[in-house]
Amino acid sequence: MICPSSRAVALTQLDGFIPLAGLYARDRNHVKPGHPSVSRLSPAIRHRLITEQEVVGAVLRDHPFGRVQKFIQEVYWRRYWKSWIALRPQVWSDYLESLRGLDDSLVVRSVENAQSGNVVIDYFVRELVTTGYLHNHARMWFAAWWVHEARLPWQAGAAFFFRHLLDGDPASNTLSWRWVAGLQTPGKTYLARRGNLEKYLAPELIASMSNGLAAFENPQSQPPKLVDKSPMTRTDGRVDTLTLSEGGGLWIHEEDLAAENSSLAKHAFSTVLVTADVDSWKNYAFPNSKKDWISAALHDACTRAEQHWQVSTRLETKAAHGEMILQWAKFHKIQQVVTLRPDVGPLNDSLPTLRASLADAGVGLILIDRPEDLQIRPFATGGFFQFWERLQKRFLQLRP
């Protein structure tokens, strides 16, 4: 398995990677079978089995900041994308709207079935579908081929990745595809070039892919239609608070699976519910392998929650979460449901309906932000390196 679905094993995998973190800047771009040069922890970080802070803190305990700066940057690219889209949620809504407007395409379906006619692309498709993972460099090459060589809609490619990637999230997946297509940084596209593939693909992969490299010989950009810079439309979102005396029921979801490692840890709850976002699994056609991984991670979160809070704990991975939360709240006669706020995406989109149904039953919905998310979100007003300049000062304080 690329990445474990339990917090304990993910932390063990992190410990195993720490000795290699100092070599990350040198080796990270190399695409090798098994991907030994990268941590392969992105699914655990995406679902917050472990947090960015934990990963960075563990690495800085063994390495000086300068030696592992590139690794820390890559960890926080995901949080940058999440912060950026949190300030511009209409980008996610616009993507969904454009996706609904796409016609069914036999070419898209052929590529998704590893029948593109290019051995490089078909290899990556098979790896993605089989493992739920692709090396970041391979993702870039694939997306560049999809947009600029095959001339397919970037939205369809983003949907394909979101469907299969264990670490696929609305922010990093959508915005990375926009970047390749030249929309995220207007006027700048990403092209996959043969020389780059030959430099970074493992020799054994090159040997089996030689017939497909010609498609990357002389790439030509497919410039997007001119678009305006995405404005910030949410700068002061609602922030809920919770006092120790308020209690209520705790809802844990797949967007944040380490509630006991958050500010909620010290609160006493009368009951805990752990739910899957089965509506999104269905709407986005997640394969069984991805649903199984998330289900196992939810089970792990449920076990940890029961051990931490020592209260009645329930796991639900079959029924719609909104329906289950309402039934659970009524059964336990709780006055408020408390949860860690999900980032922009399908689960977040469901919250207005959930809040309204709970309110009709006299139950409040309290969304708690992790303090670091609130602190660094305002850093994402511009590009990543502006974000990083402000962020790295925090890391320099973690180690003398």
C-alpha positions as CSV (number, residue, x, y, z in Angstrom):
1,M,0.0,0.0,0.0
2,I,1.3,3.5,-0.9
3,C,0.0,5.1,2.3
4,P,-1.5,3.5,5.4
5,S,-5.1,4.3,6.4
6,S,-4.3,4.4,10.1
7,R,-2.8,7.3,12.1
8,A,-0.3,5.0,14.0
9,V,1.1,3.4,10.8
10,A,1.2,6.7,9.0
11,L,3.3,8.1,11.9
12,T,5.6,5.1,11.6
13,Q,5.9,5.7,7.9
14,L,6.8,9.3,8.6
15,D,9.5,8.1,11.1
16,G,10.9,5.9,8.4
17,F,11.1,8.8,5.9
18,I,12.8,11.3,8.2
19,P,16.4,10.0,7.5
20,L,15.7,10.6,3.8
21,A,14.2,14.1,4.2
22,G,17.6,15.7,3.8
23,L,17.9,14.2,0.3
24,Y,14.5,15.2,-0.8
25,A,15.5,18.3,-2.7
26,R,18.0,16.2,-4.8
27,D,15.8,13.2,-5.4
28,R,12.2,14.3,-5.2
29,N,11.7,14.7,-9.0
30,H,12.7,11.2,-9.9
31,V,9.8,8.9,-10.8
32,K,10.7,5.4,-9.8
33,P,8.6,2.3,-9.1
34,G,7.4,2.4,-5.5
35,H,8.4,6.0,-5.2
36,P,11.2,5.6,-2.5
37,S,12.4,9.3,-2.8
38,V,9.1,10.8,-1.5
39,S,7.2,10.2,1.7
40,R,4.0,8.9,0.1
41,L,2.1,10.4,3.0
42,S,-0.1,12.8,1.0
43,P,-3.3,10.7,1.5
44,A,-2.8,10.7,5.3
45,I,-2.1,14.5,5.3
46,R,-5.0,15.2,2.9
47,H,-7.4,13.5,5.3
48,R,-5.6,14.7,8.4
49,L,-4.8,11.4,9.8
50,I,-1.6,13.3,10.5
51,T,-1.2,17.1,10.2
52,E,1.2,19.3,8.3
53,Q,2.5,20.6,11.7
54,E,3.3,17.1,12.9
55,V,5.1,16.2,9.7
56,V,7.2,19.4,9.7
57,G,7.9,19.2,13.5
58,A,9.1,15.6,13.2
59,V,11.5,16.5,10.3
60,L,12.9,19.6,12.0
61,R,13.7,17.6,15.1
62,D,16.3,15.7,13.0
63,H,17.4,18.2,10.3
64,P,18.3,21.9,10.1
65,F,15.7,24.0,8.3
66,G,17.9,24.7,5.3
67,R,18.4,21.1,4.6
68,V,14.7,20.2,4.5
69,Q,13.2,23.5,3.3
70,K,12.2,22.0,-0.1
71,F,10.3,19.1,1.6
72,I,8.5,21.5,4.0
73,Q,7.6,23.7,1.0
74,E,6.0,20.7,-0.7
75,V,4.0,19.8,2.4
76,Y,2.6,23.2,2.6
77,W,1.7,23.6,-1.1
78,R,-1.5,21.6,-0.2
79,R,-2.3,24.0,2.6
80,Y,-1.6,27.0,0.4
81,W,-4.1,25.7,-2.2
82,K,-6.7,25.1,0.5
83,S,-6.1,28.6,1.9
84,W,-6.2,30.2,-1.6
85,I,-9.5,28.6,-2.5
86,A,-11.0,29.3,0.9
87,L,-10.6,33.0,0.0
88,R,-12.1,32.4,-3.5
89,P,-14.7,29.6,-3.1
90,Q,-16.4,30.7,-6.3
91,V,-13.5,29.0,-8.2
92,W,-14.7,25.6,-6.9
93,S,-18.3,26.4,-7.8
94,D,-17.3,27.6,-11.3
95,Y,-15.4,24.4,-11.8
96,L,-18.4,22.3,-10.9
97,E,-20.6,24.3,-13.2
98,S,-18.2,23.9,-16.1
99,L,-17.9,20.2,-15.4
100,R,-21.6,19.7,-15.7
101,G,-21.5,21.4,-19.1
102,L,-19.1,19.0,-20.6
103,D,-20.3,16.5,-23.2
104,D,-19.6,12.8,-22.9
105,S,-16.3,12.0,-24.8
106,L,-15.2,8.7,-26.3
107,V,-11.7,10.0,-26.3
108,V,-11.8,10.8,-22.6
109,R,-13.2,7.4,-21.8
110,S,-10.5,5.7,-23.9
111,V,-7.7,7.5,-22.0
112,E,-9.3,6.7,-18.7
113,N,-9.4,3.0,-19.7
114,A,-5.6,3.1,-20.5
115,Q,-6.3,3.0,-24.2
116,S,-4.9,6.4,-25.2
117,G,-2.5,5.0,-27.8
118,N,0.5,6.3,-25.8
119,V,2.4,3.9,-23.6
120,V,3.5,6.6,-21.2
121,I,0.0,7.8,-20.5
122,D,-1.4,4.3,-20.3
123,Y,1.2,3.3,-17.8
124,F,0.3,6.3,-15.5
125,V,-3.4,5.6,-15.9
126,R,-3.0,2.0,-14.8
127,E,-0.8,3.1,-11.8
128,L,-3.4,5.7,-10.8
129,V,-6.4,3.3,-11.0
130,T,-4.5,0.5,-9.3
131,T,-2.8,2.3,-6.5
132,G,-4.8,5.6,-6.0
133,Y,-1.5,7.4,-6.3
134,L,0.8,9.1,-8.8
135,H,4.2,10.8,-8.3
136,N,3.7,14.6,-8.5
137,H,6.0,14.8,-11.5
138,A,3.9,12.2,-13.3
139,R,0.8,14.1,-12.5
140,M,2.2,17.2,-14.2
141,W,3.3,15.3,-17.3
142,F,-0.1,13.6,-17.5
143,A,-2.0,16.8,-17.1
144,A,0.2,18.6,-19.7
145,W,-0.3,15.8,-22.2
146,W,-4.1,15.8,-21.6
147,V,-4.5,19.6,-22.0
148,H,-1.9,20.5,-24.6
149,E,-1.3,17.3,-26.6
150,A,-4.7,15.5,-26.5
151,R,-6.6,18.9,-26.3
152,L,-9.1,17.5,-23.8
153,P,-10.9,19.7,-21.3
154,W,-8.9,20.2,-18.2
155,Q,-12.1,19.9,-16.1
156,A,-12.5,16.3,-17.2
157,G,-8.9,15.5,-16.4
158,A,-9.3,17.0,-12.9
159,A,-12.5,15.0,-12.4
160,F,-10.6,11.8,-13.4
161,F,-7.8,12.5,-10.9
162,F,-10.3,13.5,-8.1
163,R,-12.1,10.2,-8.6
164,H,-9.1,8.0,-8.2
165,L,-6.4,9.8,-6.1
166,L,-6.4,8.9,-2.4
167,D,-5.0,12.4,-1.7
168,G,-7.3,14.1,-4.2
169,D,-8.9,17.2,-2.7
170,P,-10.9,20.0,-4.3
171,A,-8.2,22.6,-3.8
172,S,-4.9,21.1,-4.8
173,N,-6.4,18.9,-7.5
174,T,-8.5,21.6,-9.2
175,L,-6.0,24.4,-8.9
176,S,-3.1,22.3,-10.1
177,W,-5.0,21.4,-13.2
178,R,-5.9,25.1,-13.7
179,W,-2.2,25.9,-13.4
180,V,-1.2,23.4,-16.1
181,A,-3.9,24.8,-18.3
182,G,-2.7,28.4,-17.9
183,L,-5.7,29.6,-15.8
184,Q,-4.3,29.7,-12.3
185,T,-1.3,31.9,-13.3
186,P,-2.8,33.7,-16.3
187,G,-0.6,33.4,-19.4
188,K,1.6,30.6,-17.9
189,T,1.1,27.0,-19.0
190,Y,3.0,23.9,-18.1
191,L,4.4,21.7,-20.9
192,A,5.8,18.2,-20.5
193,R,9.0,17.9,-22.6
194,R,10.7,14.7,-23.7
195,G,14.0,15.7,-22.1
196,N,12.4,16.2,-18.8
197,L,10.8,12.7,-18.9
198,E,14.1,11.1,-20.0
199,K,15.9,12.9,-17.1
200,Y,13.6,11.9,-14.3
201,L,11.9,8.6,-15.3
202,A,13.7,5.5,-13.9
203,P,15.7,3.7,-16.6
204,E,13.5,0.6,-16.4
205,L,10.5,2.7,-17.1
206,I,12.1,4.6,-19.9
207,A,12.9,1.2,-21.6
208,S,9.3,0.2,-21.6
209,M,8.0,3.6,-22.6
210,S,10.3,4.6,-25.4
211,N,7.6,4.4,-28.1
212,G,5.5,7.0,-26.3
213,L,8.1,9.7,-25.8
214,A,7.7,11.2,-29.3
215,A,4.4,12.8,-28.1
216,F,6.5,15.0,-25.8
217,E,9.1,15.9,-28.4
218,N,7.8,19.3,-29.4
219,P,4.9,20.2,-27.2
220,Q,2.7,23.1,-28.2
221,S,0.7,25.1,-25.7
222,Q,-3.1,25.2,-25.9
223,P,-3.7,28.7,-24.6
224,P,-6.8,29.1,-22.6
225,K,-9.5,31.7,-23.2
226,L,-8.6,35.0,-21.4
227,V,-10.0,35.0,-17.9
228,D,-10.0,37.7,-15.2
229,K,-7.9,37.2,-12.1
230,S,-10.0,35.4,-9.5
231,P,-11.0,37.9,-6.9
232,M,-11.1,37.2,-3.2
233,T,-14.8,37.0,-2.2
234,R,-14.4,35.6,1.3
235,T,-12.1,37.4,3.7
236,D,-13.8,37.3,7.0
237,G,-15.8,34.1,7.2
238,R,-17.8,33.0,10.2
239,V,-15.6,31.6,13.1
240,D,-17.4,29.6,15.7
241,T,-16.1,29.1,19.3
242,L,-16.8,26.4,21.9
243,T,-16.4,26.7,25.7
244,L,-15.6,23.8,27.9
245,S,-19.0,23.9,29.5
246,E,-21.0,23.6,26.3
247,G,-20.4,19.9,25.5
248,G,-22.8,18.4,22.9
249,G,-22.0,15.7,20.3
250,L,-18.9,15.4,18.2
251,W,-19.1,14.7,14.5
252,I,-16.0,13.4,12.8
253,H,-15.8,13.3,9.0
254,E,-13.3,12.2,6.4
255,E,-11.9,15.8,5.9
256,D,-10.3,15.7,9.3
257,L,-9.7,12.4,11.0
258,A,-7.6,13.4,14.0
259,A,-10.1,15.3,16.2
260,E,-8.3,14.1,19.3
261,N,-5.2,15.9,18.0
262,S,-7.0,19.3,17.8
263,S,-8.4,22.0,20.1
264,L,-11.4,19.7,20.6
265,A,-9.3,17.2,22.6
266,K,-9.9,18.9,25.9
267,H,-13.7,19.2,25.5
268,A,-16.1,16.6,27.0
269,F,-18.7,15.2,24.5
270,S,-21.6,13.0,25.4
271,T,-21.4,11.0,22.2
272,V,-19.3,10.8,18.9
273,L,-20.5,10.1,15.4
274,V,-18.0,9.3,12.6
275,T,-19.5,9.4,9.1
276,A,-18.5,8.9,5.5
277,D,-19.5,11.4,2.8
278,V,-21.3,8.7,0.8
279,D,-23.2,11.2,-1.3
280,S,-19.9,12.5,-2.7
281,W,-18.6,9.0,-3.2
282,K,-21.6,8.3,-5.4
283,N,-21.7,11.7,-7.1
284,Y,-18.0,11.6,-8.0
285,A,-18.0,7.9,-8.8
286,F,-15.2,6.9,-6.4
287,P,-14.0,3.4,-7.1
288,N,-14.3,0.6,-4.4
289,S,-10.6,0.8,-3.7
290,K,-10.8,4.5,-2.7
291,K,-14.0,3.9,-0.7
292,D,-12.3,1.0,1.1
293,W,-9.3,3.2,2.0
294,I,-11.4,6.0,3.4
295,S,-13.6,3.6,5.2
296,A,-10.6,2.0,6.9
297,A,-9.3,5.5,7.9
298,L,-12.8,6.4,9.3
299,H,-12.8,3.2,11.3
300,D,-9.3,4.1,12.7
301,A,-10.6,7.6,13.6
302,C,-13.6,6.0,15.3
303,T,-11.5,3.7,17.4
304,R,-9.2,6.6,18.5
305,A,-12.2,8.8,19.3
306,E,-13.7,6.1,21.5
307,Q,-10.4,5.6,23.4
308,H,-10.0,9.4,23.9
309,W,-13.5,10.5,24.9
310,Q,-14.7,7.2,26.5
311,V,-18.2,7.8,25.3
312,S,-20.7,6.1,23.0
313,T,-19.1,6.2,19.5
314,R,-20.8,5.2,16.2
315,L,-19.3,4.7,12.7
316,E,-21.6,5.1,9.6
317,T,-20.2,4.5,6.1
318,K,-23.4,3.5,4.3
319,A,-26.1,6.1,4.9
320,A,-26.0,9.8,3.9
321,H,-24.3,11.8,6.6
322,G,-26.9,14.5,6.8
323,E,-29.6,12.0,7.5
324,M,-27.5,10.1,10.1
325,I,-26.4,13.3,11.9
326,L,-30.0,14.4,12.4
327,Q,-31.1,11.0,13.6
328,W,-28.1,10.7,16.0
329,A,-28.7,14.2,17.4
330,K,-32.3,13.5,18.1
331,F,-31.6,10.1,19.6
332,H,-29.0,11.4,22.0
333,K,-31.0,14.6,22.7
334,I,-28.0,16.9,22.1
335,Q,-28.4,20.6,21.6
336,Q,-25.4,21.1,19.3
337,V,-23.3,19.2,16.9
338,V,-19.6,20.1,17.0
339,T,-17.1,19.4,14.2
340,L,-13.9,20.5,12.7
341,R,-14.6,22.7,9.7
342,P,-14.2,20.9,6.3
343,D,-12.3,22.8,3.6
344,V,-14.0,24.1,0.4
345,G,-15.4,21.1,-1.4
346,P,-18.3,18.6,-1.6
347,L,-18.7,18.1,2.2
348,N,-18.5,21.8,2.8
349,D,-21.1,22.4,0.1
350,S,-23.5,20.2,2.1
351,L,-23.3,22.2,5.3
352,P,-26.0,24.8,4.6
353,T,-28.6,22.1,4.2
354,L,-27.3,20.2,7.2
355,R,-27.4,23.4,9.3
356,A,-31.0,24.1,8.3
357,S,-32.2,20.6,9.0
358,L,-30.5,20.6,12.5
359,A,-31.9,24.0,13.2
360,D,-35.4,22.8,12.5
361,A,-34.9,20.2,15.2
362,G,-33.5,22.7,17.6
363,V,-29.9,21.6,17.2
364,G,-27.0,24.0,16.5
365,L,-24.0,23.2,14.2
366,I,-20.7,24.5,15.5
367,L,-17.7,24.5,13.1
368,I,-14.3,24.7,14.7
369,D,-11.3,25.8,12.8
370,R,-7.8,24.6,13.6
371,P,-5.9,27.6,14.8
372,E,-3.1,27.2,12.3
373,D,-5.5,27.2,9.4
374,L,-6.9,30.5,10.6
375,Q,-3.5,32.0,11.1
376,I,-2.0,31.1,7.7
377,R,-5.1,31.5,5.5
378,P,-4.6,35.3,5.2
379,F,-1.1,34.6,3.8
380,A,-2.7,33.2,0.6
381,T,-3.7,36.5,-0.9
382,G,-1.2,36.1,-3.8
383,G,1.2,33.5,-5.1
384,F,2.8,30.6,-3.3
385,F,6.2,32.2,-2.7
386,Q,4.6,35.2,-1.2
387,F,2.7,32.8,1.1
388,W,5.9,30.9,1.8
389,E,7.9,34.0,2.7
390,R,5.4,34.8,5.5
391,L,5.1,31.1,6.6
392,Q,8.8,30.1,6.8
393,K,9.4,32.6,9.7
394,R,7.2,30.3,11.8
395,F,9.3,27.3,11.1
396,L,12.6,29.1,11.8
397,Q,11.3,29.5,15.3
398,L,10.8,25.8,15.8
399,R,14.5,25.0,15.8
400,P,17.5,27.0,17.1
